[in-house]
C-alpha cells in the first residue's frame, strides 16, 4: 500500500516520534538510524536526509519531547482555577505515579547528557523552564493568600528533585517503592512546602 505523501514538517515529526519510541525501547546507545527507519517502513536515507547523523536525530528527538512536555505543563498551569489546584495538578501529572509519559526516555537522556553537550543543553533547558513555571504559580498562590512560601524557586527545585528521584526508583527498580506510597510522599512534600496539611492540599 502506497504511503501518504507528507510535508517536510510532518515527516520530521513522524521521524521524531519514531525516534522517541525507539530510544525508550532500546536506549540511546543501542538505537540506530536503521531502527527508526524500520519502525516507519522507510529507508535509512530518508532519515539521514532530515537528520544527517544519529546524534542530531537524538538531540532533536529529546527537544521535541521536551517541548511536548512543556506545552502540557503550561496548559495545566494556565487553567482558570486557583493556584493551588493548578500546582497540584501539575505536580501530580509530572510525578512518576501520574500521567506524564516518557520517564524512561528522560532517564536515558540524563545519562547521555553527561557526555553529550547538545543533549545536556536540552535537558538543562527543560529543567529550568519546569522550575520557573512551578515557581511562578507558587508565587501567584502566595500573592493570592492561598498558602505561604518564602522561597518559590527553592520549593520548585526541591519538588523537582523529589519527583526526579522517585521516577528513577519506580522506573529502574519496579516494585522498590509502591506507587501509592510514592504519591503520598509527593503530596506530603507539596503540603509541607506550602505550609498546609494533606487534608487542606486535597480539599481546597
Protein Blocks (a to p, Z undefined) as FASTA:
>chain_A
ZZddddfklmmmmmmmmmmmmmmmnojklpcfklmmmmnopafklmmmmmmbfklmmmmm
mmmmmmmmmmmmmmmmmpccdfklmmmmmmmmmpmklmbehklmmmmmmmmmmmmmklmm
mmmmmmmmmmmmmmmmmmmmmmnopaccfblmlmmmmmmmmmmmmmmmmmmmghkacfkl
mmmmmmmmmmmmnopafklmmmZZ
